[in-house]
Amino acid sequence: MNLENRTVILGVSASIAAYKMADVASALAKQKCDVHVIMTPNATEIIQPMTFSTLTGNNCITDTFDKTIQYSVAHVALAKKADLLFIAPATADIIAKLAYGLADDMLTTTALACTCPKYIAPAMNTAMYNNPIVQHNLDILRQYGWTVITPDSGVLACKDNGAGKLPQPDALLDYIYREIAYKKDLTGKKILITAGPTYEAIDPVRYITNHSSGKMGYAIAYDAMLRGAEVTLVSGPTYLKPVPFVNLIPIQSAEDMAEAVFSAAPEQDIIIKAAAVADYTPKTTACEKIKKEKGVPTIELKRTTDILKGLGDIKKDHQFICGFSMETENLIENSRKKLEKKNIDMIVANNLKVRGAGFQGDTNVVTLITRSGNVALPLMTKSEVAHCILDAIRDVQNEQG
C-alpha cells in the first residue's frame, strides 16, 4: 500500500486517548502520506505537538494565528488540500462545536472549510457518551455527511466500564485506508472469497486438516474491501485478525463451507476459492473419543463436495470464478486441466516446492492462468499477489464488457 499524493488531516482533541494518534500518524507517514495534525489547545496538555511534528515531518498546528504556518489563509488552504479529515479522539466539546458550526480554533475552522470525506471518533466517559445531547449532536453530524466511528467498550481511564474507548490505532487506520488507499474500481461488485483450512472430525478431539493459514484469502478479502467491493468471506479456522468491513462466515468442515458458498453464490459477481478444502472426510465421526486401548483405528474416508466444480456447473453468464491450484509437479498442465474441467475463468497456480510459495508464509509465487494465456508473477507478498489477482479479474471483466 502506498499513500503517496494523499493528504490526511488528523484532528486531535483533549481526550486521554490522544496518545493513540501518535501511532496512527506514524503509520500514515510510513506509507508516504502527507499528514497534517491539528490539535485543540487543551489537547496539547495531554500530548506534545512536537511528537506529531517529528512523526509527520509537518508542523503540528495548534494556533489559528501561528505565524510559522506557510499557508496564506491556513485553514482554507489546508482544507482544500485534504483528501480526508479524521478527528480522533473527539471530545463532547468538539462534537458539539462541529454539530452547530462553531469555529473558535484552528481545528473547527478547518473542519468547516473541508469538502473532503470527514470522519469523527468519539472518546469520553460512558455517561457522557450516552448522554442524549451528545448522541443528538452525533446524529446531526451524520446528517451532514460525517462518518461517526462507534467507540469500543471496556474499562475507561476513569475506571468506569462501558462504551467510550477510542478504538486501537490499527482499527482507526482501517477506516482511513478504506477511504483513501485505492481507487474504488470494484464498487458495486459483490465478491465471495473462501480462505483457510477445513477441519474434518474423526472424533470430538481429533480431526484431519492441512497447513493452510488463510493468509492468501484474507489478503484478497482485505484488498477487495479497500477497492470498494461488497465482500463475503467464508473462512475456515485461522488465527488471523478478522478482515474489517466484510461479511465473515466462519465454518469448520468442508461440508460447512459447501453449504455457505452455494447459499451465497447466486448473488455474487466474483467468486474466489482460495481456501484449502479437504478432499476427503471420515465416513463416520465417533461420538466419543477413540481410546488408544482399542488399538490403531481404521479410518474410512469419503470424498467431500467438489465446491469449485459445483460452482462451475451453476455459473451464471455475468459471474467470474477463480480457483486455486497447489501442485508439486506439472504446474501449468495440471492447473489448465482444472480450469477446463471445472468450467471456471481463472486458476491461481503455485508450486509448493518453489521457495517463497505455499502455506503459512507471507509471500507467494503464482501463475495466473486464464483461457487466453498464463501470467507468471515474481516473488511477492501475499498482499501484492492479492492486488494482482483482483487487477487481472477486473481487466478480464472489462474486456468482456
C-alpha positions, -999 to +999 in steps of 0.1 A: +000+000+000+013+034-009-005+067+001+019+090-018+000+120-031-027+116-004-032+142+023-049+135+056-057+160+083-057+144+117-077+164+143-068+157+179-089+170+208-084+168+246-091+132+254-066+110+273-068+087+243-049+113+222-017+092+227-030+066+203-029+091+175+009+091+175+008+055+161-018+065+135+003+095+124+034+074+122+018+046+102+004+070+077+037+088+073+055+055+067+030+049+038+043+083+023+010+100+032+012+138+037-001+140+073-011+173+089-021+172+126-042+200+141-046+199+179-071+218+201-053+239+227-064+216+255-051+186+237-016+199+239-018+194+277-021+156+270+004+150+242+031+174+230+027+188+195+064+181+189+056+144+188+033+148+158+057+173+141+085+147+144+064+118+132+049+135+102+075+159+091+049+187+091+044+214+117+017+204+142-008+232+141-023+244+174-029+281+169-051+297+142-028+327+142+005+308+142+029+329+122+051+299+113+023+284+091+032+287+054-004+290+041-017+324+033-051+315+047-042+284+066-075+267+074-088+272+039-056+262+021-052+230+042-089+221+038-086+224+000-056+201+000-071+173+022-083+140+009-097+131+043-104+149+077-101+124+105-109+137+141-098+113+168-102+113+197-133+136+196-145+150+229-181+160+236-169+196+233-155+193+197-186+172+187-209+200+199-190+227+182-189+209+148-226+200+151-236+236+154-210+252+131-189+269+158-154+278+147-132+292+175-099+274+169-079+260+140-095+226+141-131+237+139-124+264+113-105+239+091-133+213+096-159+238+084-139+246+053-133+209+044-153+194+015-135+160+016-149+130+035-150+136+072-147+110+100-150+115+137-142+091+165-158+099+199-138+091+231-151+100+265-167+088+298-195+063+292-221+086+309-210+115+287-211+094+255-246+080+263-259+115+272-288+123+249-273+156+240-240+140+228-260+114+208-281+141+193-250+160+182-236+129+167-268+123+147-265+159+134-230+152+122-243+120+105-270+141+087-243+164+074-223+135+059-198+128+087-189+091+093-191+085+131-169+057+143-185+037+171-163+037+202-151+004+218-164-007+252-143-016+282-126-001+313-120+036+307-093+058+320-118+070+347-122+033+357-159+032+345-167+002+324-187+008+292-187+025+258-164+054+251-129+039+244-112+051+213-106+021+190-070+009+187-047+025+161-050-004+137-088-002+136-086+036+130-062+030+102-085+006+085-111+033+082-085+057+067-072+030+043-107+021+032-114+057+023-082+067+005-059+038-002-071+028-036-095+039-064-128+023-059-127+002-091-147-027-075-175-006-062-208-023-070-192-057-072-202-085-048-173-108-042-173-141-023-139-153-011-130-185+007-100-189+029-082-211+054-083-249+060-112-271+069-114-294+099-128-329+092-137-345+126-126-380+134-140-379+169-147-350+194-110-345+199-092-352+166-096-340+131-080-341+096-068-308+082-040-292+062-013-265+066-033-235+052-031-204+073-057-184+054-033-156+047-038-155+009-076-155+011-076-128+039-053-106+018-076-109-012-106-100+010-089-070+025-077-057-009-112-062-024-127-043+006-103-014+001-113-012-035-150-008-028-163-043-032-191-058-010-171-088+003-183-120+019-155-141+034-162-178+041-133-188+064-121-220+080-104-218+114-075-194+114-055-173+139-057-142+117-070-108+126-106-106+112-109-086+080-127-053+087-159-042+069-166-076+054-193-102+060-174-130+077-190-165+077-169-189+099-171-226+091-154-258+103-158-286+078-158-289+040-195-296+041-200-264+061-180-245+035-200-260+006-233-250+023-221-214+029-207-210-006-236-224-025-260-204-004-242-171-011-231-178-047-262-169-068-259-131-059-221-128-064-203-112-093-169-127-085-161-159-065-125-166-055-119-200-040-086-195-021-095-220+007-076-253+011-107-276+013-102-312+024-107-336-005-116-364+019-135-367+052-142-396+076-172-416+066-183-416+102-174-395+132-171-412+165-194-397+192-168-403+219-130-400+219-114-431+203-093-447+231-058-459+224-065-491+243-087-503+214-057-503+191-049-483+159-082-473+143-090-477+107-105-445+093-126-450+062-128-418+041-152-405+016-149-377-010-161-342+000-182-320-022-161-305-051-172-269-044-153-254-074-168-278-099-202-272-084-198-235-089-187-241-125-218-262-131-242-234-119-221-205-132-241-175-144-231-156-175-220-125-156-201-144-129-163-147-128-150-177-109-114-180-098-099-212-082-065-220-067-042-249-076-015-261-054+008-285-073+042-302-068+048-311-104+034-302-139+021-269-126+007-253-158-005-286-173-024-297-143-038-263-135-051-257-170-068-291-170-085-280-138-096-247-154-113-265-183-127-294-163-144-272-138-156-245-162-141-216-144-124-184-156-090-183-138-067-205-118-041-191-094-014-218-095+016-223-073+042-250-067+047-260-031+083-267-038+092-232-050+109-211-024+087-184-011+054-201-022+028-221-004+012-223+030+019-203+062+044-177+048+038-141+040+050-144+004+038-163-027+049-171-062+020-177-085+010-180-122-024-166-132-039-190-158-069-179-179-083-192-212-063-166-231-029-174-215-006-175-185+010-147-165+038-157-141+043-133-112+076-129-094+080-135-056+057-110-039+040-105-006+006-121-004-009-086-002+008-077-035-004-110-051-039-103-039-038-069-057-026-085-089-053-112-088-080-086-085-064-065-112-064-094-136-101-103-128-111-066-133-093-064-166-109-096-180-143-084-169-137-050-186-127-067-218-158-088-218-179-057-213 
